[in-house]
Amino acid sequence: MQTLPHFQVGDRVQTIHPLVALPVSSSGTIHRVAPVGNLYGVLFDGEARMRVMHHGYLEQASSKKRTVGKHDG
Protein backbone atom coordinates (compact mmCIF):
# COMPACT_ATOMS: atom_id res chain seq x y z
CA MET A 1 0.00 0.00 0.00
CA GLN A 2 1.32 3.41 -0.99
CA THR A 3 1.96 5.94 1.77
CA LEU A 4 0.07 9.19 1.26
CA PRO A 5 1.99 12.46 1.43
CA HIS A 6 1.60 14.27 4.71
CA PHE A 7 1.95 18.02 4.67
CA GLN A 8 1.87 20.48 7.55
CA VAL A 9 0.99 24.16 7.73
CA GLY A 10 3.91 26.12 6.30
CA ASP A 11 5.16 23.36 3.96
CA ARG A 12 6.03 24.41 0.41
CA VAL A 13 4.31 22.29 -2.23
CA GLN A 14 3.85 22.21 -5.99
CA THR A 15 1.22 20.78 -8.30
CA ILE A 16 1.85 17.54 -10.17
CA HIS A 17 -1.23 17.76 -12.42
CA PRO A 18 -2.48 20.74 -14.45
CA LEU A 19 -5.59 22.52 -13.17
CA VAL A 20 -7.63 25.42 -14.50
CA ALA A 21 -5.32 28.46 -14.52
CA LEU A 22 -2.71 26.51 -12.54
CA PRO A 23 -0.02 24.68 -14.53
CA VAL A 24 2.09 21.75 -13.37
CA SER A 25 4.84 22.80 -10.91
CA SER A 26 2.88 25.78 -9.57
CA SER A 27 4.26 26.46 -6.10
CA GLY A 28 2.41 27.41 -2.95
CA THR A 29 2.31 27.13 0.82
CA ILE A 30 0.05 24.93 2.94
CA HIS A 31 -2.17 27.19 5.10
CA ARG A 32 -4.78 24.70 6.32
CA VAL A 33 -4.94 20.94 6.87
CA ALA A 34 -8.39 19.32 6.80
CA PRO A 35 -8.98 16.63 9.46
CA VAL A 36 -10.46 14.25 6.85
CA GLY A 37 -10.30 13.61 3.14
CA ASN A 38 -6.58 14.37 2.62
CA LEU A 39 -7.44 17.97 1.75
CA TYR A 40 -5.20 20.99 2.15
CA GLY A 41 -5.74 24.73 1.88
CA VAL A 42 -2.95 26.02 -0.35
CA LEU A 43 -2.09 29.62 -1.13
CA PHE A 44 -0.31 29.52 -4.47
CA ASP A 45 2.32 32.11 -5.30
CA GLY A 46 0.75 35.13 -7.01
CA GLU A 47 -2.83 34.26 -5.99
CA ALA A 48 -4.96 36.12 -3.48
CA ARG A 49 -7.24 33.21 -2.52
CA MET A 50 -6.48 29.88 -0.97
CA ARG A 51 -7.40 26.77 -2.98
CA VAL A 52 -8.59 23.49 -1.49
CA MET A 53 -6.40 20.75 -2.93
CA HIS A 54 -6.41 16.95 -2.62
CA HIS A 55 -3.07 15.35 -1.71
CA GLY A 56 -3.04 13.56 -5.08
CA TYR A 57 -2.40 16.87 -6.86
CA LEU A 58 0.54 17.93 -4.69
CA GLU A 59 4.12 17.04 -3.93
CA GLN A 60 6.80 18.56 -1.73
CA ALA A 61 8.33 21.55 -3.52
CA SER A 62 11.97 21.33 -4.49
CA SER A 63 14.36 22.43 -1.78
CA LYS A 64 15.80 25.18 -3.97
CA LYS A 65 14.92 28.44 -2.30
CA ARG A 66 15.68 31.90 -3.53
CA THR A 67 16.37 34.48 -0.90
CA VAL A 68 15.95 38.14 -1.76
CA GLY A 69 18.62 40.41 -0.41
CA LYS A 70 18.95 44.16 -0.47
CA HIS A 71 21.25 43.91 -3.51
CA ASP A 72 18.72 42.00 -5.65
CA GLY A 73 17.29 44.11 -8.32
Helices and strands as residue ranges (DSSP letters): E 12-15, E 27-33, E 39-44, E 51-54, G 55-57, E 58-60
